[in-house]
Amino acid sequence: MESGFGSDFGSDFGSGGGGGGGGKLDPGLIMEQVKVQIAVANAQELLQRMTDKCFRKCIGKPGGALDNSEQKCIAMCMDRYMDSWNTVSRAYNSRLQRERANM
């Protein structure tokens, strides 16, 4: 992922894509900005789900700090969650490509 997600999002709307377009919207630019927004939303949802699941699994008594076993549990849980998510994502993308090729 790139840094600065959406930091200038919307700055080109209505400007014709960055210079004297007479008020016309650039469909390519809009699609790219929508894709960035979707990627950010997906990353936020992934992080939220991973945090919720790993917190419930690893934290017995919430307190001011994590003990060593909780830290290890959180790290391992997040690693497994990301590995699983990446595996499912690759399989999903592969299937999409196969289905598009068969169309």
C-alpha positions in Angstrom: 0.0 0.0 0.0 1.2 3.5 -0.6 1.7 6.2 2.0 -0.7 9.1 2.3 -3.9 7.3 1.3 -6.3 9.9 0.0 -4.4 12.8 1.4 -5.4 14.8 -1.7 -8.6 12.9 -2.3 -11.1 15.0 -4.0 -8.7 17.8 -4.8 -9.2 17.2 -8.5 -13.0 16.7 -8.5 -14.6 19.4 -10.7 -11.2 20.6 -12.0 -11.1 18.4 -15.0 -8.3 16.2 -13.6 -5.8 18.8 -12.6 -5.9 21.6 -15.0 -8.3 23.6 -17.1 -10.8 20.9 -18.1 -13.7 23.3 -18.2 -15.5 21.6 -15.3 -15.6 18.1 -16.9 -14.9 15.2 -14.6 -12.2 12.7 -15.6 -13.8 9.2 -15.4 -10.3 7.6 -15.1 -9.4 9.8 -12.2 -12.7 9.2 -10.5 -12.3 5.4 -10.8 -8.7 5.6 -9.4 -9.9 7.6 -6.4 -12.8 5.2 -5.8 -10.4 2.3 -5.9 -8.2 4.0 -3.3 -11.2 4.6 -1.1 -12.2 1.0 -1.4 -8.7 -0.2 -0.6 -8.6 2.1 2.5 -12.0 0.9 3.7 -10.9 -2.8 3.2 -7.7 -2.2 5.1 -9.5 -0.5 7.9 -12.1 -3.4 8.1 -9.3 -6.0 8.1 -7.5 -4.2 10.9 -10.6 -3.9 12.9 -11.6 -7.5 12.6 -8.1 -8.7 13.3 -7.9 -6.5 16.4 -11.3 -7.7 17.7 -10.6 -11.4 17.2 -7.1 -11.3 18.6 -8.1 -9.2 21.6 -10.9 -11.6 22.5 -8.6 -14.6 22.0 -5.5 -13.2 23.8 -6.5 -10.7 26.5 -8.0 -12.4 29.6 -8.0 -9.4 31.9 -7.6 -6.0 30.3 -5.2 -3.7 32.2 -2.7 -1.0 31.8 -0.2 -3.1 29.9 0.2 -6.4 28.1 2.2 -9.1 29.8 4.7 -11.1 27.8 2.4 -14.0 27.0 -0.4 -11.6 25.8 2.1 -9.9 23.6 3.2 -13.2 22.0 -0.4 -14.3 21.6 -1.3 -11.1 19.9 1.7 -11.2 17.6 1.0 -14.9 16.6 -2.7 -14.3 16.2 -2.2 -11.3 13.9 0.4 -13.2 11.9 -2.0 -16.1 11.4 -4.9 -13.8 10.6 -2.9 -12.0 7.9 -1.6 -15.3 6.5 -5.1 -16.6 6.3 -6.4 -13.4 4.8 -3.6 -13.4 2.2 -4.3 -17.0 1.3 -8.1 -16.4 0.8 -7.4 -13.2 -1.1 -5.0 -15.0 -3.5 -7.5 -17.8 -4.1 -10.3 -15.3 -4.6 -8.3 -13.3 -7.1 -7.2 -16.4 -8.9 -10.8 -17.6 -9.3 -11.9 -14.2 -10.5 -9.2 -14.3 -13.2 -10.2 -17.8 -14.3 -13.9 -16.8 -14.5 -13.1 -13.7 -16.5 -11.0 -15.7 -18.9 -13.9 -18.1 -19.4 -16.3 -15.3 -20.3 
